[in-house]
C-alpha cells in the first residue's frame, strides 16, 4: 500500500507501526480510538493544529 496524506491513521499504523512514536511526538495520543479508523493523516493534522508538511516529513510519506 502506498501511504500519503489521505491514508487513514489506522492504515498508516498498520503499514508503519513505528509511526506511532512520531504521532505521539506531535501530541496525538489517541491512536487507538475509533476516529483513527476513518480519520486521514491530513484531517488529523488539521484537527490537532499541526502543519501538514511538517508531519508528513516526519512520517516520511508524500502529500499525494
N, C-alpha and C positions, 0 to 999 in steps of 0.2 A: 504494500500500500504506500502511495506517495502522500506524505503529510504536507499540509500547508495551513494557512491561517483559517481556512474554512473547515478544517478537520475538527471533530469534537475533542473535548478534553479526554473523554474515555478512549477514543481511537489513539490519541497521542500517547496516553499511558500504556495502552496495550502494545503499541509498536516500539515505544522508547520509555520503558519503566523508569529509567534514570532521570527523566524529565520531571518527576515528582519533586526532586530536590530543588530544581530550578524554579518551579512554580511556587514552592514554599518560600524561596528567597524573595519572590515578588509579592508575598503576603497572601497567597491563595492557599488557605489551609483546609478547605472543604473539598478535597479532590474526590472523595468517595460519595459525595452527596448525589441525589437524584438528578440535579441540574447538570452535573458533569456528563451525563449520558447524551444530552442534546445540545449543550452549550458549546459553541465553537471557540477556538483559541481567540479569534477576533472579538467575539462577543464577551469573552471572559476578560480580555484586556480592557475593553471599553467599560465593563461593569466595575472593574477594580481600579480604574483610572491609571492604567499602565500604558505607556507609549507602545503601540503595537510593534513597531520596528525594533525597539529595544528587546521586547520579549521574544520575538521571532529570531533575532540574532542570538540570544542566549540559548534558545532551544535548537538552534541550527536547522531551522525549517524555512522554506520560502513563503512569501506572502500569497502567491497563487500558483 
